[in-house]
Amino acid sequence: PDEKISAFLPVREFRENHFVLFATKLGVVKKTDMMAYANPRPSGIIAIGIDTGDEVIGVRLTDGEQEVLLSTKSGQAIRFSEDEVRSTGRGTYGVKGITIDENDAVVSLETINKEATLLTVSSHGYGKRSDVDEYRIQSRGGKGIITMRTTEKTGEVISMRQVKDDDHLMLVTDTGRIIRL
């Protein structure tokens, strides 16, 4: 009763040497072998240990050799190699992916596709599209770089997603209005 769905992951088949990568709003990342989730129970199984006040914000399937990008609502982003996050069991907590300030939170998790660009969107409708190469690879756990300057005019970052030139975008407001471009 005190839980809500925060992420979902479509899985076609469970394969060896593939992983489930988690990110939380307080900047923790965790990687677990996909096979650890192959035999669920009707009541569910524990996927990740979570500290009080933290929550899962994103989950991705990986092959263990991806680059990871985390972005925060204050406009920071960090790119690091997935091999800096060792694989652990289901009930473990994970490690620091990005260092965030007290009132900040991670809003998105992406695994890098070098053919795409990154679209950052703020709460007041501003967007910024950046090339992946603008985000240098750093060590996990740092503060990252500025991806978008947040002000009263722009609002906080709500998400960062990978996009391609032929994609259509649908922005959905909190009152249910859709803007398509």
N, C-alpha and C positions, 0 to 999 in steps of 0.2 A: 504493500500500500504506500510506502514512502519512497518508491522508486519510480522513475520514468525512463522511457527509451531516449537515449541521447545519440546513438549512432547505430547503423546497421551495415552489414557487409554481405553482398551476394557472393556465394562460393559455389562453383560448379563441381569441384572435387577436392578432396583433401589429399595433398601431396607432400611427400618427404622433401626436406630442404626448402620449404617455403614457410613464411612466417606471417604472424599477425602483429602489426605495429600499432600501439596505442599512444595517444597523447592526451594529457589532462590540462584543464584550464590553469593550473598552477605551474605548468612547464615541465611536468614529468613525462618521460617517454619510456615505453616498455616494449620489448620484442619477445614473442613466444612462438615456439615451433607450432605450425598449424595442426599437426597431428595431436597435440594436447587437447584440442577441442573436437576431435572426431567422434567421441562417444558421449553425447550430452545425456543428461537425466531429464525426466519430465518437469522436475522442479527447477531445472537450470543448474549451471556450474559456475564457480567463481572464475572470472577471467582475469582480474587484476585487483590488487590491493589498493584501496583508495583512502587517503587521509581525510579527516573531517574537514569539510569546507571545499573539498576538491571534487571534480567530476570529469568524466570522459568527454572530450570534445570531438575526437576523431579516431577512426580506425582505418587502416589500409592493409591490403595484402602485399607482401613483398617477396622477392627472391633472395634476400639477404645482401644484395649488392646495390641498393638504391641510394640516392641522395635524398635527404629529408629536409623539408622547409617548414618551420613553425613561424607563425605571425601572431602578433599581439594587438589588443585593441588600442594601445597607445601608438601604434605605427612602427614597432620594431619587428625585425624578421631575422632569423638565423638559418643558415644552410650548413648541414654537416653530413658526413658519410654515415650510413646506417651501420657499418661495421664497428663504429664506436659504441654501439649499444649491444651488449652481449645478450644472447638468448637466455631467458630464465623461465621458471615454471609458472603455472597458471596463477597461483595466489600471491605472487610477489608484487612489490610496489613499483619497481622501475628506477630510473636514474634521471638526473636533471638534464633536460634537453635545452632549456633556455632559462637564464636568470631574469626574473621580472621584478618590477617595483611593487610596492605594497598594494596600490590600487589598480594594478594592471592584471590582465588575464590573457591566456592564449586563446585565439579565436579560430585558428585553422591549422590543419596538418595537410601537407601535400608531399607526395613522392615525385621527384622531378622527372619530367619528360622534356628532353632537350629540344624537341620540335615545337613545343608550346611556349607561350608567353604567360606572364603572371598578371592577373587582373586583381587589383586591390580596390574594394568598395567600402565607402564610409557610410555612417548612419544617416547623413544628410544628403546622400545621393551622389556624392563625388566619387569618381573612379580614376584609377591610374593603371596603365598597362606598362609593364616592364619586361625587358628581356631577362631570361634566366641567368645569363652571364653577368648581369649587374650585381648578383648576390654571390660574393666570393665564398668559397668553402672555408668554414671555420671549425674550431674544435667545439664539440658538444658542451653545453653548459655556460656559454658566454652570453653577453647581452644582445648580440647581433648588430645589425645596421638599421638605419632609418629607411623604411620602405615607403612611408607616407607621413608627411607632417600633419598632425592632427591639431585642429584649432576649433574655436567655437563655430566658425563658419562651416568647416568640413564635418565635424563630429568625429566620433571614434571609428576605428576600423571595425567592420562587422565580419568581413571574411576576405580571404585571398583564394583564388581558384586559377587553375591552368586553363587557358583558352587558346583556340586557334582562329585564324582569319575567317574561316567559313562557319564558325559557331554563331548561333543566335543566343542572345541573353534574355532571361526573364528575371527582372528584379521584382520582388514581392515585398510590399510594405507591411507594417504590423497591423494595419486595418484591412488587409486583404486586396489592395489594389495591385495590379500587375502592370509593369512597364516593360515592353519588349523592344529590343533593339538588336 
